[in-house]
Amino acid sequence: MVPKVTVPDVVGKTAEEAASAVTEAGLGPIQIEYPGDAGDGGTILAQLPAGGREVPEGFPVLMLVSTGPRAEQLPEDEVQ
């Protein structure tokens, strides 16, 4: 039987800190970049499963990583 471990709460941490915490807990970090205005670049916006849940050791933890605010793009007719 696979032992259960507790998922760490990594929302708000840097991507590096989050990956380290998830790995140290015996889980598999999966990070997906999310471009948008939410959060500072490189911080975890959301995770699945949520922190505090009990899951089998080695279970993947999906983390949404902010890339920071998008750069404003000018309409093509304003680009010279």
C-alpha positions as a printed NumPy array, in Angstrom:
array([[  0.   ,   0.   ,   0.   ],
       [  1.286,   3.472,  -0.935],
       [  1.714,   5.754,   2.093],
       [ -0.334,   8.969,   2.239],
       [  1.262,  12.399,   2.603],
       [ -0.119,  15.881,   3.231],
       [ -0.069,  18.356,   0.349],
       [  1.717,  21.574,   1.38 ],
       [ -0.083,  24.889,   0.836],
       [  2.062,  26.699,  -1.736],
       [ -0.301,  29.441,  -2.957],
       [  1.525,  32.785,  -2.776],
       [  4.995,  31.214,  -2.693],
       [  7.531,  31.603,  -5.479],
       [  7.583,  28.864,  -8.095],
       [ 10.991,  27.717,  -6.811],
       [  9.842,  27.566,  -3.162],
       [  6.657,  25.746,  -4.165],
       [  8.446,  23.116,  -6.256],
       [ 10.883,  22.493,  -3.401],
       [  8.091,  22.138,  -0.797],
       [  6.081,  19.765,  -2.989],
       [  9.132,  17.638,  -3.79 ],
       [ 10.185,  17.488,  -0.115],
       [  6.671,  16.26 ,   0.738],
       [  7.213,  13.31 ,  -1.621],
       [  4.918,  14.635,  -4.346],
       [  5.373,  15.512,  -8.018],
       [  5.326,  19.227,  -8.866],
       [  3.761,  20.259, -12.178],
       [  3.885,  23.979, -12.972],
       [  1.829,  25.692, -15.648],
       [  2.506,  29.328, -16.519],
       [ -0.477,  31.678, -16.544],
       [ -0.102,  35.049, -18.25 ],
       [ -2.247,  37.72 , -16.701],
       [ -2.577,  40.574, -14.287],
       [ -3.135,  38.368, -11.242],
       [ -0.173,  38.142,  -8.89 ],
       [  3.485,  38.979,  -9.255],
       [  5.478,  37.11 , -11.851],
       [  6.755,  33.779, -10.572],
       [  4.236,  33.309,  -7.757],
       [  1.758,  30.461,  -7.341],
       [ -1.833,  31.605,  -7.951],
       [ -3.594,  28.265,  -7.373],
       [ -2.881,  24.601,  -6.789],
       [ -4.661,  21.277,  -7.142],
       [ -5.046,  19.346,  -4.888],
       [ -5.425,  22.019,  -2.206],
       [ -2.97 ,  22.329,   0.663],
       [ -3.785,  20.11 ,   3.618],
       [ -5.276,  17.259,   1.581],
       [ -4.024,  13.708,   2.113],
       [ -2.878,  12.029,  -1.115],
       [ -0.762,   8.995,  -2.05 ],
       [  2.995,   9.581,  -2.027],
       [  4.209,  10.557,  -5.507],
       [  0.868,  12.14 ,  -6.441],
       [  1.16 ,  15.113,  -8.862],
       [  0.457,  18.627,  -7.584],
       [ -0.624,  21.06 , -10.309],
       [  0.459,  24.661,  -9.681],
       [ -0.606,  27.725, -11.678],
       [  2.36 ,  30.132, -11.889],
       [  1.764,  33.807, -12.689],
       [  3.978,  35.278, -15.385],
       [  3.019,  38.777, -14.193],
       [  1.12 ,  41.507, -15.995],
       [  0.949,  41.224, -19.749],
       [  2.803,  43.789, -21.799],
       [  0.465,  46.233, -23.497],
       [  0.268,  45.71 , -27.238],
       [ -0.39 ,  48.579, -29.562],
       [ -2.88 ,  48.092, -32.385],
       [ -1.076,  47.418, -35.679],
       [ -2.126,  50.78 , -37.16 ],
       [ -0.258,  52.569, -34.299],
       [  2.987,  50.615, -34.746],
       [  5.552,  52.495, -36.824]])
